[in-house]
């Protein structure tokens, strides 16, 4: 059994903070997701957390997620009707009653929206996701590696528009839903990858929600004990700090439904005199220091405040922030040839093979 059997109001702040750590800069503002989940759980009661191993093979699982540029969420919030409507409309189209809700990714608001959806629908939430981190495109999930189809999928916006997609591939689901999401104001709520329990057992990254809570609590405990919260995170993830620096330049733009850009980090302390350029597409993708690639997707590149350990999403990167840049290992399936083809640095336009989190001598 899980060490956590329910998500209560006491867990949500830690869950949101930990999800922002795993989200590698993406997945949306964790504070906004925290507020939505907190309101739902206060209103409807705790959410039951189901383990992957205990799922019946014939369980019917509908994931739900925010799609689009996370920067837009700062001013344009999704509503309860949106994410509940996305799940219910897909269930109606499929002619099924879902038994469980799931997260598509471990990241920011996309680990909180499913909590709210599960609370309002009265369904258990699976302690898992399908990335072990966050990625910007719909096909970039472990479910794709196992042949699970993204569609039929539902899509809703804040104006009441809704639709169902059926596509010939997961890549086409991304392409078509991205165009619609841009027209919907650069973000939407989607429910997709309908799965049974047997498929989830094969494809899911198990235990990520409890890991998020553990990370959030560790950061808080480290602060209370006046020890390094950055070290607390690296200990849990088996990660390392690859650069400590201050943001001296930030270029961020919202294009084609993505938040894209680069942050330049001038080195501090032991890294003084060295400069890292961190590139992101919703999530952090590649870190280069003085022309040398330090780490890339699919491993995790995480920005933490050097003093507080607070994870910093790409939409909140600001001039003058002092950042501990962490590299952490990803789920091993992403380092297969099929995984690299789906989420490796060349897919994002970088002329390099993957550089693992611990490959480069610092």
N, C-alpha and C positions, 0 to 999 in steps of 0.2 A: 504493500500500500504506500501511497504518497505520504510524505511527512506533512503535506498540506492537503486537507480534504475539502476545504472551502476557501473562497476569496471573500473576506469581510472588509468592512470599512477600514480596519486597522492595517490591512495589507496593501491598499491601493497606492498610497504614496510611494512605498518601497517598490512595488511592481512597476510603476511608471518610471521611476528613476533607473531601475535596473534595465528596463526595456530600452531606455535611451542609451545606456552603455552598450548593449548588444546591437543597437540599431546603427552603429557606425556613422552617426551623423544624420541618418534618415529616419523615416517612419512617422514624421510629424512631431509637433510640439508635445512633449510628455505631460506638461502641466495642463494643457487643454484636454488631453485624453483622461488625465487624472480626475478632472472636474466632472466630465461626463460619466465616467465609471462610478465615481463617488455618489453622484446624484441618483444613478440607477440602483445601486446597492442599498443606499439609504431608503429609497422608495419601495423597492421590491424584495429586499432581503439578500443574504449572502448567496453567492454563486457556487454551486457544487463543481469541484475540480475532478475530472476523470483522468485516470492514467491510460496511456496508450495500451499497455499490456493487458488491461482489464476490459478493453472494448470488445463487445461481441462482434463477430465477423459481419453480421448483418446490420450493424448500426448504420444510420444514415447521417452523414456529417456534411454541414454546409459552412464553409469558412466565410468570413466577412472582413472587408478591409476598405480603407481610404485609398483612392487612386488619385494621383496628380502631384502638383508641386506643393511641398510642405510649407513654403513661404506664404502661400495664399491663405492657409488656415489661420494665420495671425489675425486676419480681418474677416474671414468667411468660414463660420463654424458649421459643421454638419449637425443635423437634428436627430432626435430619437426616431422620428418618423422615417428618416432616410435609411438608417442602418437596419431598423426592424423591417421596413418595407422591402429592402433589398433581399433579405432572407426569405420573407414570406412570399414575395412574388416569384422567386426562383422555385421555392417548394411547390407553389401552385402550378407553375409551368410544368414541373417534372411529375406532378401528381403524387407527391410524397409528403409525409409529415416528418421533418428532421427530428432526430433523437439527440443530436449534439451540435454545438457551435465550435468553431476552431479559428485560430489565428493563422493568417497567411505568413506573417513574418514576426520576428521578435524585434520590435522597434517602436519607440515613441507611442503615438496615438494608436498605431495598429496592433498594439498589445492591450489597449484599453477599450477601444470600440467593441471588440468581441465580448468583453466583460459586461458592458452595458447591454449589448444585444442579448446575451444569455440571461441577464437579470430580467429584462422586459419580456422575453419569450418564455421564461421559466424552464430553460434547458441547461443541462450541464455543459461546461466548457472543458475542452481537452487540454491537458497540460503538455502542450507541444506547439510547434509551428512547422513551416515547411521551407525554412531557410537557415535557422539558427542564428540569424542576423537580419538585416534588411537589405533589399535590392530594389532598383527603381522600376523594373519591368515585370509584367504579369507572368511571363513564361519562365522567369528566373526562380524556380522553386524546385525542391527535390522531387515533388510529384511529377514534374516533367521528365525527370530522369527515369521514372518507372512507368512512363507511358500513360499517365492519367491525363485526361483531356480537361482543359480549362472551361470549356463550354459544354452545355448551356450555362450562360452566366447572366446575371441581372445587373443593371446599372441604374442608379437614381441620382437626382440632384436636389438642391435646396429649394427649387421652384415647384417641385411636384412631378417633374418629368421622369419617366421610367422606361426601360426597354429591356429586351432579351436578345442576346447574341448567340448565334450558333456558327462556329467557324471551322475551317478545315485543319487548323493547327493552332497550337498555343501562341505561336508568334503572330498569327493573324488576329487572335483575340486581343493581344497587346496593341497591334497597329490600329485596329478599328476602334477599340475602346478608348485609345489615347486621343484620337480625333474627336470623338464625342465628348470626352472629358474636357478637352480644351474649349469646346463650344459651351459646355456646362459651366464655364468660369474657372477652368484649370484645376478643379477637383470634383470628385464624385465618390459615391459609395458603391462598392461592387460586392456581389456574392458569387463565387465561382469555384471551380474544382470540386463539384459534388462527388463525394467518396463514400464507400462503405468502410466498415471497421477493418476488414482485411487489407484494403489499400492503405489506410492510414498507418497500420502497423508496419507496413513495408516502407512507406515513403516519409513518414514524419521524423522530425528532429525532436525526440522525446525530452520532456522535463524542462523545457525552456521557461515556462511561466514560474515554476518554483525557483529556477536559477535567477530570474529577474528579481524576485522578492529577496533572495539571498544576497544578491549584489547590492540592492538598495539598502538593506539593513546593515550590511557591512560598512558601507560608506557612512551611514549615520553613526554607527558604533565607533568607528575610527575617529570621527569628529568629536564625539563625546569623551573619548579617551585621550584626545590630543595626540594621536598618532597619524601616520600618513594614510589618508583614504585612497590615494593613488596606489600605494603598496597593497592595500586591502583588495583592490580590484585585480591587480596583476597576480596576486597569490591565488585568488579563486579561479581565474581564467587560465592560469599557467602561461601568462603573457610577459612582455617586457616593455619598458619605456624605451622608445627608439630616438626620441628627441624631446628636449624641453626648451620652449622658446616663447617669445612674445609676438603676437600678430602685428606686423608692420605694414601689411597691405592686404586688402581683401577685394576680390572681384567676383561679384555674384549677380547672376541674371536669371530670369525665368523665361525659358524658351521651350516651345513645343510640349508644354506640360511638365517640364522638369526644372529643378533648381540646379543650375550648373555654375561652376566657378573654380577659383583657386584662392588659397590663403597662403601668404608668405610668413614664415615663422623665423624670426631672428633668434639665434641660440642664446640661452642663458646658462649661467653656472658652468657645468662641465662642457656644455655645448656652445659656449661663447665663441663667436667668430665663425660659426657654421650656420647656414640658412637652409631650411626645408621649405619646399613648395608642396602643398597638399592640394590635390585636385579632387573635385567631387562632382557627382551627378546624382543629386538627392543624397546619396551616401558617399562617404570617402572612398576613393578608388585607388589612388596611388600616391606614395610619398617619395620625393626625390630630394637628396641633400647634395648640393654642389655638383649636380649632374649624375650622382649615383642613386639608383633606385634602392630604397631601403626596404620597402614592402609594398605589396599590391593585393588587390582582390584576387582570389576569393577569401584570403585571410582578412581579419578584422582590423581596421584602422580607427581608433577611438580617441576622441579629444576630451580630456578631463581638465577642469580647472586645477591648477597646481596646488592651490591652498585648500579648497573645499572638496575636491574630488567630484564636483558636479559635472555630469556629462553635458557637452555642448553640441547641439544639433547644428547642421549647416546653416539654417536660417538665422541662428543666433550668434554666429561667429562675428566678432567685432574687433576693430582696431584697438590695440593695447591689451587685449586679453593675454594672460599668461597660461600657456597650454602645456600639459604633459601629453605627448602623442604616444599612444600605446599600440603595439601590434600584438594580436592574439590569434591563435589557431582557429580555423573554421572547422565545420563538420567535414570529416574525411572524404565524404562522397563528392564534395566540390573539387577535389584534386584529382578526380578521375578524368580521362580524356573527354568524356561527355560533359562533365561538370565544367571543365576549363573552357570548352567550346561555348558554353552557355553564359558563363560569368567571368571569364578570364580577362586580363587587361586588353588583349587585342580586340575583344568584342566592343570595348569602350573607346577604341581608337588609339590605343597606345602601342607603340612598336617595341614590345618587350614580352617575353614569356613571364609567367608568374614568378614573383620573388617571395618566398615564404617568410613568415614573421620572424624567424630566427636564422635566416640564411646568411645575412650580411654581418660581417664583423663591424661592431661600432667602435 
